[in-house]
Amino acid sequence: MFGLSKRVVLVIGVLLVVLVIYIFDNGKKSSTQSSSGDCQVQVDADSLNVRSSAAATAPVVEKLTNGTTLAATKTVQGGFREIDATHWASSQFLKVVSGACS
């Protein structure tokens, strides 16, 4: 095929499949703060620290500004709402705007 060896054609095919899977997988993520479920929350603070776990002493991994709307999970632990598996924010500064958040 076009003077290419079977091995080269196979490698190109595998790379194309990986690329298509990557594109479709990224399309499922909803915003920077991606997450599962229909829960949507809005930041109600000038600046909100997003932490790596549900603890005030956990490292800050991101900061969100007032009015930012994002997807979150139903999980609230120790006063922190889970945004996704590695992102948590103080639930006192997140107001529910839509979806099943409880």
Disulfide bonds with the S-S distance in Angstrom:
Cys39-Cys101 1.97
